Amino acid sequence: TMAFHPSKRERKQQTKDKQAHFSTMSNNAQNQNNRKLKEQPPVFRSATMAFHPSDVLNAIPYQQSATNEKTASFRYDTANPTSTNDNVTKKLSWSNPTLTTLGLYYPLGPSQRRFQRSQLAHLLETLVHVFYSLSLHTQYFDQPIMALCESLDQVRLEVQVWGARDHPEEIILEVSRHDGDCYNFHIYAHRILAAFPDQCPAPFIRTAWNLEPLERADGVLGLPKNREGEQQQQEQGVEEALDVAYSMLSSERFDARKLGFQSLLHMIDPCKSGWLAAKAVAQCILAPKGKLQEQLSETLVQFAILDTAPTTSAKNHYQSSFEDFMEEDDTNFAILADAENAYLSLAILSQTLRIAARDKTQQMMDTVKTFLNMWCLSGVDMVECMIEKVGNVHDQPHHGYYAVQCLAALYDCDRSLYSRIRCAHVEEAQMVGELSHFALAKVSEKLRVSLQA
């Protein structure tokens, strides 16, 4: 029996038939996947959105890796994180981080770096140290691996670690801005991305002062200290600036009020306005002249002493979805806006008292004592309010930082406050700072040493 051998033309035809068969199977599978994609709502990540899409966990399925990782195709909903403790504000690091592979509908931002997957543990350890050195109030989430950070100057950013979809052996570190000044965000993002593996930044405090060159510069460019005419002209300019700031504070718009507080914060900062101008503004706040300055000082103090202990809505106010946020009533929005203004007011009050303590003149010391007595007669115990804020340092370390600054400045101006200030939880604040907040640790240590001297 002779074996049948197909001809060359028949072999080519058989090959074409097989290719057509596999192509048909592949097209059928692709069409099936496309139908699944069409059934899914078209939710995308937007670099300009202030809130996250709500249905972000509807992942597009594809082959899972052997490490039992999960896939996130959209922005993760941080209002309902999985594998995290309820009291996330007190977590000092990731407890059980689970790497999530980047999905199809998650375009990355420009602030990112790639590393080998074997470096994941070292990367997370480095990030915790960087957050401490930058004095960031951080909330940690395990799945996906993410940290929500807020700086002392109200820059809110997200640090996320993803598994690369195109290169399974790589991971991606991404830093994205949620809120706050863009320039300051890039400072923080650069330090975070440049820290790994062996370039962790030295701790620094962005609110620190370097006043010696500022005091020398005040005698240059038409700002001599000993000319009465120039001094009067500067005081007139400060009064006009305060008038503009108070007009914004008295507005019914929340954004206008916030802009007014931010303007005051810049005016009271010697590094931005100069020592003489900042001192003149501090003098107007502590010893107001005229009805307008009295109302401005009163508004500032009333906001600074507000109890802004975080509620459930306040903790998650920038973690909610856009739709949920828009459904909230005006009362919740007003509470959140007042909390932000209260933080700015506390920072302004801290700067004001620091300027008074730095001035070291008897006139300024007497001004601070009169300021405290005036508010005591009005039923506001300034020292007790700051002590309460220091006691809440676990939940609000940034507020605790400025409260400790206020207490230290008050003690420098009035040593008779020793018996009251020593009751503050300064050692506890220092312990919290040493664990997670460099700036808080430094100011708490300085005040503790002053009280023990």
SEVEXTOR-816952 format. One line per 2 residues: number of its first residue (from 1); for each residue x, y, z of N, C-alpha, C. Coordinates in steps of 0.02 Angstrom, whole numbers, plus 50000, padded with zeros to 5 digits. Example, Ala and Ser with C-alpha at 12.3 -4.5 7.8 and 13.67 -1.06 7.14 Angstrom:
! SEVEXTOR-816952
1	50660/49716/50390/50615/49775/50390/50660/49835/50390  50642/49888/50354/50684/49947/50357/50645/50002/50394
END
This chain:
! SEVEXTOR-816952
1	50042/49941/50000/50000/50000/50000/50044/50061/50000  50031/50106/49954/50071/50166/49949/50041/50221/49992
3	50084/50257/50031/50061/50313/50073/50043/50373/50030  49990/50408/50053/49968/50467/50016/50006/50528/50040
5	50037/50563/49996/50074/50624/50013/50040/50682/49977  50015/50731/50015/49981/50788/49982/50031/50828/49942
7	50005/50858/49891/50047/50899/49849/50064/50965/49884  50109/51002/49854/50130/51066/49883/50071/51115/49886
9	50030/51115/49835/49972/51160/49835/49923/51141/49889  49913/51075/49900/49867/51053/49952/49893/51070/50022
11	49960/51064/50032/49988/51082/50098/49978/51156/50112  49987/51199/50062/49976/51270/50073/49903/51285/50091
13	49858/51248/50057/49787/51259/50071/49769/51237/50142  49799/51180/50164/49787/51158/50233/49812/51209/50284
15	49871/51238/50270/49898/51289/50315/49853/51350/50319  49826/51372/50261/49781/51429/50260/49717/51414/50298
17	49693/51352/50292/49632/51333/50328/49642/51336/50404  49700/51310/50426/49714/51313/50498/49720/51385/50523
19	49754/51427/50484/49761/51497/50505/49693/51531/50507  49651/51517/50460/49584/51547/50460/49543/51523/50520
21	49552/51458/50538/49516/51431/50596/49537/51465/50660  49603/51470/50671/49628/51503/50732/49610/51578/50733
23	49611/51608/50674/49593/51679/50670/49520/51689/50689  49477/51643/50666/49406/51648/50684/49396/51640/50759
25	49431/51591/50789/49425/51582/50862/49449/51643/50899  49504/51672/50877/49531/51732/50910/49484/51791/50903
27	49454/51798/50844/49407/51853/50834/49345/51845/50877  49322/51783/50885/49264/51770/50927/49279/51789/50999
29	49339/51771/51023/49358/51788/51092/49365/51864/51100  49394/51896/51049/49401/51968/51053/49333/52003/51052
31	49288/51978/51011/49221/52008/51009/49186/51999/51076  49196/51941/51107/49166/51929/51172/49193/51978/51224
33	49259/51989/51223/49288/52038/51269/49263/52108/51256  49256/52125/51191/49232/52192/51174/49161/52203/51199
35	49120/52149/51195/49052/52156/51221/49052/52169/51296  49098/52136/51332/49103/52147/51404/49125/52219/51418
37	49172/52244/51377/49194/52313/51387/49139/52363/51375  49097/52349/51324/49042/52396/51309/48990/52396/51364
39	48982/52340/51398/48933/52337/51452/48956/52378/51512  49021/52392/51518/49047/52428/51576/49039/52504/51566
41	49023/52541/51617/49015/52614/51610/49082/52646/51592  49081/52696/51549/49143/52728/51527/49171/52776/51579
43	49202/52748/51632/49231/52788/51685/49306/52791/51674  49334/52850/51673/49405/52859/51661/49436/52899/51717
45	49500/52894/51724/49535/52936/51772/49548/53003/51740  49534/53056/51776/49546/53123/51751/49597/53158/51795
47	49646/53189/51765/49698/53223/51804/49672/53287/51835  49614/53312/51812/49588/53375/51838/49530/53366/51885
49	49508/53305/51896/49452/53294/51941/49475/53299/52013  49434/53330/52054/49451/53339/52125/49429/53280/52167
51	49387/53236/52140/49363/53179/52178/49367/53117/52135  49359/53060/52166/49368/52996/52132/49302/52969/52106
53	49302/52934/52049/49242/52899/52027/49220/52849/52080  49155/52837/52085/49129/52795/52139/49136/52721/52125
55	49128/52700/52061/49129/52628/52046/49197/52608/52018  49249/52622/52056/49316/52612/52030/49339/52540/52035
57	49305/52498/52072/49327/52430/52080/49299/52383/52028  49263/52409/51978/49238/52368/51923/49296/52354/51876
59	49337/52308/51894/49398/52295/51855/49383/52257/51791  49420/52273/51739/49415/52235/51677/49454/52170/51686
61	49423/52111/51679/49457/52049/51694/49509/52031/51642  49564/52007/51665/49613/51977/51622/49652/51927/51664
63	49697/51891/51634/49730/51836/51667/49767/51859/51730  49751/51828/51787/49783/51845/51850/49852/51813/51853
65	49897/51847/51889/49963/51820/51898/49963/51768/51954  50019/51735/51961/50024/51681/52011/50030/51708/52081
67	50038/51774/52090/50047/51803/52157/49981/51824/52188  49924/51805/52157/49858/51821/52184/49848/51896/52193
69	49871/51933/52143/49860/52005/52145/49792/52021/52114  49767/52081/52130/49704/52103/52102/49716/52159/52052
71	49666/52170/52011/49672/52220/51957/49626/52278/51972  49651/52339/51965/49610/52399/51972/49613/52438/51906
73	49557/52443/51873/49556/52476/51808/49543/52551/51814  49511/52571/51870/49495/52641/51878/49524/52665/51944
75	49513/52729/51957/49538/52758/52020/49506/52723/52079  49546/52707/52130/49522/52670/52188/49480/52715/52233
77	49426/52688/52261/49382/52725/52304/49410/52723/52375  49442/52776/52396/49474/52776/52462/49425/52785/52518
79	49362/52800/52504/49314/52807/52557/49296/52739/52587  49307/52684/52549/49292/52617/52574/49351/52571/52560
81	49407/52583/52591/49466/52541/52577/49458/52473/52608  49489/52423/52576/49488/52356/52603/49555/52342/52636
83	49554/52293/52681/49614/52271/52716/49648/52327/52755  49607/52372/52784/49635/52425/52825/49597/52428/52891
85	49629/52456/52942/49598/52464/53006/49550/52523/53004  49503/52524/53051/49455/52579/53054/49490/52644/53072
87	49537/52641/53118/49571/52701/53140/49634/52711/53098  49624/52730/53035/49681/52734/52989/49727/52792/53005
89	49701/52843/53041/49742/52901/53055/49799/52885/53103  49794/52830/53139/49845/52813/53188/49893/52759/53163
91	49884/52737/53100/49930/52689/53072/49994/52724/53053  50049/52696/53072/50114/52727/53060/50148/52698/52999
93	50118/52647/52968/50147/52618/52908/50095/52571/52878  50113/52540/52823/50070/52489/52794/50074/52426/52836
95	50017/52395/52850/50017/52335/52891/50020/52271/52850  49981/52268/52796/49980/52208/52753/49972/52231/52681
97	50023/52263/52652/50015/52290/52585/50007/52235/52532  49958/52245/52488/49944/52198/52434/49952/52235/52368
99	49999/52213/52327/50013/52248/52265/49956/52237/52215  49933/52291/52185/49879/52290/52137/49907/52306/52068
101	49889/52265/52019/49913/52276/51951/49874/52333/51918  49909/52375/51883/49878/52433/51851/49830/52409/51796
103	49771/52440/51793/49720/52419/51745/49724/52458/51680  49676/52443/51637/49676/52472/51570/49659/52546/51570
105	49611/52565/51611/49584/52633/51609/49613/52675/51667  49678/52673/51674/49710/52712/51727/49774/52743/51699
107	49767/52797/51660/49828/52830/51634/49867/52862/51691  49931/52850/51693/49974/52876/51745/49991/52949/51733
109	50003/52985/51788/50024/53054/51783/50099/53059/51769  50124/53120/51763/50195/53129/51745/50243/53115/51803
111	50220/53120/51865/50264/53111/51924/50265/53037/51943  50310/52999/51911/50312/52927/51923/50382/52901/51911
113	50396/52845/51941/50459/52809/51930/50446/52734/51932  50489/52696/51900/50482/52623/51898/50540/52591/51935
115	50524/52536/51968/50574/52498/52005/50562/52423/51994  50610/52384/52015/50601/52312/52012/50555/52288/52068
117	50515/52237/52053/50467/52212/52102/50502/52187/52166  50562/52163/52159/50598/52139/52218/50616/52195/52267
119	50610/52258/52245/50627/52314/52288/50566/52343/52324  50509/52309/52322/50448/52336/52350/50454/52349/52425
121	50479/52301/52463/50484/52310/52536/50529/52369/52554  50586/52373/52520/50632/52429/52532/50600/52496/52513
123	50562/52497/52459/50529/52558/52437/50479/52582/52488  50437/52538/52514/50387/52558/52563/50419/52583/52627
125	50473/52551/52648/50509/52573/52708/50539/52643/52697  50565/52655/52638/50593/52720/52623/50539/52774/52622
127	50481/52758/52594/50427/52807/52591/50404/52828/52660  50400/52782/52707/50380/52799/52775/50429/52849/52805
129	50494/52838/52794/50544/52884/52820/50540/52952/52785  50525/52953/52721/50519/53016/52685/50459/53056/52711
131	50403/53022/52723/50344/53057/52749/50360/53089/52816  50398/53054/52857/50418/53082/52922/50462/53143/52913
133	50511/53138/52869/50559/53193/52860/50525/53255/52830  50472/53246/52791/50436/53302/52761/50378/53325/52805
135	50369/53294/52864/50315/53313/52911/50247/53309/52878  50233/53253/52845/50170/53243/52812/50123/53202/52857
137	50063/53227/52866/50011/53188/52901/49984/53136/52852  49995/53073/52867/49985/53020/52817/49935/52969/52840
139	49892/52948/52795/49847/52892/52805/49868/52836/52757  49874/52775/52783/49900/52719/52744/49843/52671/52726
141	49844/52648/52664/49796/52598/52640/49834/52541/52607  49812/52480/52622/49850/52421/52602/49833/52396/52532
143	49772/52407/52510/49752/52379/52445/49704/52427/52410  49726/52460/52357/49794/52459/52332/49842/52495/52378
145	49906/52486/52368/49956/52517/52412/49955/52592/52399  49934/52629/52449/49924/52700/52440/49934/52737/52506
147	49955/52799/52502/49962/52843/52559/49932/52911/52541  49886/52935/52581/49858/53002/52573/49896/53049/52620
149	49928/53099/52593/49972/53142/52632/49948/53214/52629  49957/53249/52685/49941/53320/52689/49998/53355/52724
151	50022/53409/52694/50079/53445/52721/50056/53501/52766  50104/53533/52800/50088/53590/52843/50060/53649/52803
153	50080/53656/52740/50055/53710/52699/49996/53688/52655  49959/53638/52680/49895/53617/52650/49902/53592/52578
155	49955/53557/52564/49962/53522/52500/49941/53449/52512  49890/53427/52477/49866/53358/52484/49887/53319/52422
157	49919/53263/52434/49944/53223/52379/49934/53149/52394  49934/53110/52341/49925/53038/52345/49989/53004/52320
159	50013/52957/52359/50071/52917/52339/50047/52845/52331  50054/52818/52271/50028/52751/52256/50082/52708/52225
161	50079/52644/52240/50125/52594/52212/50083/52542/52175  50098/52534/52111/50060/52489/52068/50107/52435/52038
163	50077/52379/52021/50112/52330/51981/50106/52348/51907  50162/52349/51871/50160/52368/51801/50125/52315/51760
165	50080/52336/51716/50044/52288/51675/50084/52266/51614  50125/52312/51587/50164/52296/51528/50228/52257/51544
167	50255/52267/51605/50315/52232/51627/50301/52203/51697  50281/52140/51701/50262/52110/51765/50317/52111/51818
169	50379/52117/51797/50434/52117/51846/50446/52186/51876  50407/52236/51857/50417/52305/51879/50358/52329/51921
171	50372/52379/51963/50320/52414/52001/50327/52489/51985  50272/52525/51995/50270/52596/51977/50253/52636/52039
173	50294/52686/52054/50282/52733/52108/50255/52798/52076  50195/52817/52096/50163/52876/52067/50144/52925/52122
175	50157/52989/52111/50138/53042/52157/50093/53090/52119  50033/53102/52145/49985/53145/52112/49958/53197/52161
177	49945/53256/52135/49920/53311/52177/49845/53308/52180  49818/53317/52240/49746/53320/52248/49723/53392/52261
179	49761/53428/52301/49741/53496/52319/49803/53533/52342  49800/53599/52339/49854/53640/52365/49896/53671/52310
181	49947/53708/52332/49989/53745/52286/50030/53699/52241  50030/53713/52176/50064/53670/52127/50140/53672/52137
183	50167/53731/52150/50240/53736/52159/50263/53696/52220  50227/53703/52276/50245/53665/52336/50236/53590/52324
185	50185/53571/52286/50176/53500/52271/50236/53472/52235  50262/53508/52186/50320/53482/52148/50381/53477/52193
187	50387/53519/52244/50442/53512/52291/50436/53446/52329  50376/53431/52354/50366/53368/52390/50373/53308/52343
189	50343/53313/52284/50346/53256/52237/50418/53241/52217  50458/53293/52205/50527/53282/52186/50565/53247/52242
191	50554/53267/52304/50590/53236/52360/50568/53164/52370  50503/53150/52358/50479/53081/52366/50507/53036/52312
193	50505/53058/52250/50528/53016/52195/50604/53008/52194  50640/53059/52220/50713/53055/52219/50741/53019/52280
195	50698/52999/52327/50723/52971/52390/50749/52900/52381  50720/52862/52336/50736/52791/52330/50789/52781/52276
197	50839/52738/52287/50846/52694/52345/50890/52722/52401  50937/52767/52385/50986/52787/52436/50994/52862/52441
199	50942/52900/52424/50947/52973/52427/50891/53003/52468  50877/52974/52526/50823/52998/52568/50838/53069/52590
201	50791/53117/52581/50805/53187/52596/50815/53199/52670  50856/53248/52686/50865/53269/52754/50802/53303/52779
203	50783/53292/52842/50721/53323/52868/50725/53399/52864  50670/53430/52847/50667/53502/52844/50597/53525/52860
205	50590/53588/52881/50526/53618/52900/50515/53678/52855  50464/53675/52813/50453/53729/52765/50428/53793/52799
207	50403/53788/52862/50379/53847/52897/50434/53879/52940  50495/53853/52936/50549/53882/52976/50571/53949/52947
209	50601/53991/52990/50622/54058/52970/50698/54062/52968  50722/54104/52924/50793/54125/52923/50792/54201/52921
211	50791/54232/52979/50775/54303/52984/50835/54349/52977  50895/54325/52986/50952/54371/52984/50958/54406/52916
213	50957/54370/52860/50960/54407/52796/50899/54451/52784  50841/54432/52813/50781/54472/52804/50787/54539/52841
215	50815/54537/52901/50823/54598/52940/50873/54644/52907  50925/54616/52875/50973/54658/52840/50942/54688/52777
217	50898/54648/52744/50867/54673/52682/50816/54727/52695  50789/54732/52756/50740/54784/52771/50769/54854/52767
219	50835/54860/52771/50867/54925/52767/50886/54944/52696  50865/54904/52647/50883/54915/52577/50819/54930/52537
221	50827/54963/52481/50772/54976/52435/50716/55016/52467  50734/55072/52499/50684/55118/52524/50650/55097/52587
223	50680/55052/52626/50649/55031/52689/50697/55043/52748  50724/55102/52755/50768/55114/52812/50728/55115/52877
225	50760/55092/52930/50724/55084/52993/50716/55150/53031  50757/55198/53019/50759/55257/53061/50726/55318/53030
227	50691/55311/52976/50658/55368/52945/50584/55366/52961  50561/55418/52994/50492/55419/53017/50443/55420/52958
229	50460/55456/52904/50416/55459/52847/50407/55392/52813  50461/55355/52806/50457/55289/52777/50417/55242/52821
231	50425/55249/52887/50388/55207/52934/50313/55220/52928  50293/55283/52923/50222/55299/52917/50194/55274/52850
233	50234/55279/52798/50211/55255/52733/50200/55179/52735  50245/55144/52769/50238/55072/52773/50176/55053/52815
235	50165/55088/52870/50106/55075/52910/50042/55087/52871  50042/55139/52830/49984/55153/52788/49973/55097/52738
237	50027/55071/52709/50020/55015/52662/49994/54953/52696  50015/54940/52759/49991/54882/52796/49917/54890/52811
239	49896/54950/52830/49825/54961/52844/49782/54950/52783  49806/54972/52726/49768/54961/52664/49764/54887/52647
241	49818/54851/52657/49818/54779/52644/49770/54743/52691  49770/54762/52755/49724/54732/52803/49651/54748/52786
243	49640/54808/52759/49572/54826/52738/49548/54779/52682  49592/54766/52634/49574/54720/52580/49562/54649/52607
245	49605/54628/52653/49598/54560/52681/49533/54553/52719  49515/54605/52757/49452/54600/52796/49391/54602/52751
247	49396/54638/52695/49339/54638/52649/49327/54568/52621  49380/54529/52612/49371/54459/52590/49345/54415/52647
249	49370/54427/52708/49347/54386/52764/49273/54398/52779  49248/54457/52766/49177/54472/52780/49131/54453/52723
251	49158/54423/52671/49117/54402/52614/49076/54341/52632  49022/54330/52595/48980/54271/52605/49006/54211/52567
253	49053/54221/52523/49081/54166/52483/49137/54131/52522  49136/54065/52522/49186/54026/52558/49255/54035/52527
255	49258/54037/52460/49323/54044/52428/49354/54112/52442  49312/54164/52447/49338/54230/52463/49366/54233/52534
257	49332/54200/52581/49357/54198/52650/49424/54162/52653  49427/54106/52619/49490/54068/52619/49547/54109/52589
259	49532/54145/52535/49583/54187/52505/49605/54243/52552  49557/54269/52592/49575/54320/52641/49622/54293/52694
261	49608/54233/52720/49653/54203/52769/49721/54187/52739  49722/54162/52678/49785/54148/52646/49826/54212/52635
263	49792/54267/52619/49827/54330/52611/49858/54352/52677  49821/54346/52732/49849/54363/52797/49908/54319/52815
265	49904/54255/52797/49959/54209/52812/50022/54230/52775  50016/54253/52714/50074/54278/52677/50100/54343/52707
267	50055/54386/52728/50075/54451/52756/50112/54443/52822  50094/54392/52860/50123/54382/52927/50186/54340/52924
269	50204/54316/52865/50264/54274/52857/50323/54318/52838  50374/54324/52882/50431/54367/52866/50469/54345/52804
271	50467/54281/52788/50503/54257/52729/50469/54279/52664  50407/54301/52668/50371/54322/52607/50361/54398/52605
273	50346/54429/52662/50332/54501/52662/50388/54543/52692  50438/54511/52722/50491/54549/52755/50477/54557/52829
275	50530/54568/52867/50524/54570/52940/50483/54630/52963  50496/54689/52937/50460/54748/52960/50386/54745/52943
277	50369/54723/52883/50299/54718/52864/50263/54665/52906  50295/54608/52917/50264/54555/52958/50255/54579/53030
279	50303/54615/53056/50298/54642/53124/50241/54693/53129  50232/54734/53078/50178/54784/53079/50110/54749/53078
281	50103/54695/53038/50040/54658/53037/50027/54625/53104  50079/54596/53134/50071/54565/53200/50049/54616/53252
283	50077/54675/53248/50058/54728/53295/49984/54746/53287  49960/54748/53225/49890/54764/53213/49843/54709/53239
285	49865/54647/53237/49824/54592/53261/49823/54590/53337  49880/54601/53369/49884/54597/53441/49856/54660/53475
287	49868/54717/53445/49844/54781/53473/49809/54820/53418  49749/54800/53399/49715/54831/53343/49698/54905/53356
289	49703/54944/53302/49686/55015/53305/49629/55028/53256  49573/55048/53283/49516/55060/53241/49469/55001/53238
291	49408/55014/53216/49356/54963/53216/49372/54906/53167  49400/54924/53110/49414/54872/53059/49465/54822/53085
293	49520/54847/53114/49571/54801/53139/49545/54760/53198  49501/54790/53239/49472/54753/53294/49429/54695/53269
295	49389/54708/53217/49348/54655/53189/49390/54601/53155  49444/54622/53123/49488/54573/53091/49521/54528/53144
297	49547/54559/53197/49579/54520/53250/49529/54474/53284  49468/54498/53295/49416/54457/53326/49398/54397/53282
299	49390/54409/53217/49374/54355/53170/49429/54303/53170  49491/54326/53170/49548/54281/53168/49550/54236/53229
301	49542/54266/53288/49547/54226/53350/49487/54178/53356  49428/54200/53337/49370/54157/53342/49377/54095/53298
303	49406/54102/53240/49419/54044/53198/49475/54001/53226  49527/54032/53253/49585/53995/53277/49569/53950/53336
305	49521/53969/53377/49505/53930/53436/49449/53879/53423  49425/53874/53362/49372/53827/53346/49395/53755/53360
307	49349/53715/53384/49363/53644/53393/49352/53609/53326  49407/53589/53295/49403/53558/53229/49422/53485/53232
309	49405/53451/53287/49417/53379/53291/49384/53344/53233  49420/53299/53199/49393/53270/53136/49333/53227/53148
311	49278/53240/53112/49220/53197/53111/49226/53148/53053  49177/53105/53045/49180/53057/52991/49182/53091/52923
313	49139/53142/52915/49138/53176/52850/49201/53217/52839  49229/53245/52893/49289/53285/52885/49349/53241/52868
315	49352/53181/52896/49408/53137/52881/49408/53116/52807  49348/53108/52780/49342/53082/52712/49320/53135/52662
317	49330/53200/52678/49301/53251/52635/49336/53254/52567  49398/53231/52561/49428/53229/52495/49439/53158/52472
319	49404/53110/52505/49407/53041/52484/49341/53019/52452  49289/53061/52457/49224/53043/52432/49222/53048/52356
321	49171/53015/52328/49161/53023/52256/49130/53091/52242  49137/53113/52180/49111/53178/52161/49035/53180/52170
323	49001/53125/52151/48928/53123/52156/48906/53127/52229  48939/53090/52273/48921/53091/52344/48932/53160/52373
325	48987/53192/52354/49002/53258/52381/48949/53309/52359  48927/53305/52297/48878/53353/52272/48810/53342/52305
327	48798/53282/52332/48734/53269/52365/48734/53293/52438  48791/53311/52465/48794/53335/52534/48760/53404/52538
329	48730/53418/52596/48696/53482/52603/48746/53537/52618  48720/53598/52618/48763/53656/52627/48795/53658/52696
331	48762/53626/52745/48789/53627/52813/48856/53590/52817  48859/53531/52786/48921/53494/52786/48976/53532/52750
333	48959/53564/52695/49008/53602/52658/49034/53661/52700  48988/53693/52737/49008/53749/52779/49055/53726/52835
335	49042/53667/52863/49084/53641/52916/49155/53628/52890  49159/53599/52831/49225/53585/52801/49262/53649/52785
337	49226/53699/52759/49257/53762/52742/49281/53798/52805  49241/53797/52857/49261/53829/52920/49321/53793/52951
339	49325/53727/52943/49382/53690/52969/49447/53711/52934  49444/53721/52868/49503/53744/52832/49523/53815/52853
341	49473/53858/52862/49487/53926/52883/49514/53928/52955  49489/53882/52997/49514/53879/53065/49588/53858/53066
343	49607/53813/53022/49677/53792/53019/49721/53850/52997  49698/53888/52946/49737/53946/52924/49741/53998/52979
345	49687/54009/53016/49688/54058/53070/49736/54037/53125  49738/53972/53140/49785/53948/53191/49857/53959/53168
347	49871/53948/53104/49938/53961/53078/49955/54035/53082  49906/54079/53067/49918/54151/53070/49932/54172/53142
349	49892/54147/53189/49902/54163/53260/49971/54140/53284  49990/54080/53262/50056/54054/53280/50112/54099/53254
351	50106/54120/53191/50157/54165/53162/50158/54232/53199  50100/54257/53218/50096/54321/53253/50132/54318/53320
353	50118/54265/53358/50150/54259/53424/50225/54245/53418  50244/54209/53366/50316/54197/53356/50353/54262/53340
355	50321/54306/53302/50352/54370/53287/50360/54411/53351  50308/54409/53393/50312/54446/53457/50368/54419/53501
357	50374/54352/53503/50427/54323/53544/50496/54337/53514  50500/54339/53448/50564/54352/53415/50585/54425/53422
359	50537/54471/53427/50552/54542/53433/50589/54558/53499  50567/54525/53553/50602/54529/53618/50605/54599/53647
361	50559/54642/53628/50556/54708/53659/50503/54708/53714  50512/54750/53763/50465/54753/53819/50397/54776/53795
363	50395/54820/53746/50332/54843/53719/50292/54786/53688  50326/54743/53651/50291/54687/53620/50269/54635/53672
365	50311/54625/53724/50291/54579/53778/50228/54604/53813  50226/54668/53828/50166/54697/53860/50106/54692/53814
367	50117/54699/53749/50062/54693/53701/50032/54623/53703  50074/54572/53707/50049/54503/53710/50010/54491/53775
369	50035/54516/53831/49999/54508/53895/49931/54543/53892  49930/54603/53864/49865/54638/53857/49818/54600/53812
371	49845/54571/53759/49805/54531/53713/49773/54472/53748  49811/54436/53788/49785/54379/53825/49732/54400/53876
373	49746/54454/53912/49698/54477/53963/49633/54501/53931  49638/54533/53874/49578/54557/53840/49533/54499/53820
375	49561/54446/53795/49521/54389/53776/49497/54349/53836  49535/54349/53890/49511/54317/53952/49448/54352/53978
377	49447/54418/53974/49388/54456/53995/49328/54441/53950  49342/54421/53888/49288/54403/53841/49267/54330/53848
379	49298/54294/53894/49280/54224/53905/49319/54174/53864  49374/54195/53834/49415/54151/53793/49483/54144/53826
381	49498/54084/53849/49563/54069/53879/49609/54042/53824  49652/54085/53798/49694/54067/53741/49740/54009/53758
383	49770/54010/53817/49817/53957/53836/49781/53890/53841  49721/53889/53871/49684/53827/53877/49664/53800/53809
385	49646/53843/53763/49627/53821/53696/49686/53787/53661  49745/53815/53669/49804/53785/53637/49822/53719/53670
387	49813/53714/53736/49827/53652/53771/49780/53597/53746  49717/53613/53734/49669/53564/53708/49689/53540/53639
389	49714/53585/53598/49735/53564/53531/49797/53519/53533  49841/53533/53581/49899/53489/53589/49877/53419/53612
391	49825/53417/53653/49799/53353/53676/49769/53311/53621  49749/53343/53566/49720/53307/53510/49770/53294/53455
393	49833/53289/53474/49887/53285/53425/49887/53220/53385  49858/53167/53412/49856/53103/53375/49816/53110/53310
395	49759/53143/53314/49716/53149/53255/49734/53209/53212  49762/53261/53242/49778/53322/53205/49849/53346/53222
397	49899/53312/53195/49968/53331/53212/49987/53401/53186  49958/53423/53129/49974/53490/53104/49946/53543/53150
399	49885/53534/53174/49857/53580/53223/49899/53580/53288  49920/53520/53308/49962/53515/53367/50028/53552/53359
401	50056/53549/53299/50119/53585/53285/50111/53660/53296  50059/53689/53267/50049/53761/53275/50029/53779/53347
403	49992/53735/53381/49974/53748/53450/50036/53749/53495  50081/53702/53483/50144/53702/53522/50184/53765/53507
405	50185/53786/53444/50219/53849/53427/50189/53908/53465  50122/53910/53471/50089/53963/53509/50109/53961/53582
407	50108/53902/53612/50126/53896/53683/50198/53916/53695  50243/53896/53650/50314/53914/53658/50323/53989/53653
409	50288/54021/53606/50294/54094/53599/50263/54130/53659  50207/54106/53683/50176/54136/53742/50221/54130/53803
411	50253/54073/53811/50298/54063/53868/50359/54109/53863  50384/54121/53802/50440/54168/53794/50420/54239/53810
413	50357/54256/53798/50333/54324/53811/50311/54334/53883  50288/54281/53916/50262/54287/53984/50281/54225/54023
415	50333/54230/54062/50358/54173/54101/50310/54152/54156  50264/54195/54173/50216/54177/54226/50168/54122/54204
417	50167/54106/54140/50123/54053/54115/50153/53984/54124  50210/53979/54159/50245/53915/54165/50200/53862/54196
419	50166/53880/54251/50127/53830/54287/50069/53803/54244  50046/53841/54196/49991/53818/54154/50016/53781/54092
421	50068/53806/54061/50092/53775/54000/50123/53706/54014  50152/53698/54073/50183/53633/54088/50131/53577/54093
423	50067/53596/54100/50014/53545/54102/49997/53518/54033  50021/53552/53981/50008/53527/53913/50044/53461/53901
425	50017/53422/53856/50046/53357/53841/50104/53364/53792  50155/53400/53813/50210/53414/53769/50251/53351/53755
427	50263/53311/53806/50301/53249/53796/50264/53201/53750  50198/53198/53757/50158/53155/53712/50162/53181/53640
429	50158/53247/53632/50165/53276/53565/50233/53261/53536  50285/53264/53577/50352/53248/53553/50357/53174/53532
431	50325/53131/53570/50326/53060/53552/50291/53047/53486  50233/53079/53477/50197/53071/53414/50239/53099/53356
433	50272/53155/53368/50314/53184/53317/50373/53140/53299  50405/53110/53348/50462/53067/53334/50443/53005/53295
435	50380/52986/53298/50357/52927/53261/50339/52944/53189  50311/53004/53178/50284/53017/53111/50287/53089/53088
437	50313/53136/53128/50307/53207/53110/50368/53245/53135  50416/53256/53091/50480/53286/53111/50470/53356/53141
439	50430/53399/53108/50421/53467/53132/50390/53469/53202  50341/53427/53213/50309/53423/53279/50358/53401/53332
441	50401/53353/53316/50451/53329/53364/50499/53385/53383  50521/53425/53335/50570/53477/53349/50541/53532/53393
443	50481/53557/53377/50453/53612/53417/50433/53587/53486  50410/53524/53491/50392/53497/53557/50454/53489/53600
445	50508/53465/53571/50570/53458/53609/50595/53526/53633  50591/53576/53589/50614/53643/53608/50573/53671/53666
447	50507/53663/53664/50466/53687/53719/50479/53648/53783  50487/53583/53778/50500/53542/53838/50565/53563/53871
449	50617/53575/53830/50681/53596/53858/50674/53665/53891  50636/53709/53862/50625/53776/53892/50589/53771/53958
451	50540/53727/53963/50504/53719/54026/50546/53687/54080  50595/53647/54061/50638/53614/54110/50697/53656/54131
453	50710/53710/54094/50769/53752/54109/50759/53791/54174
END
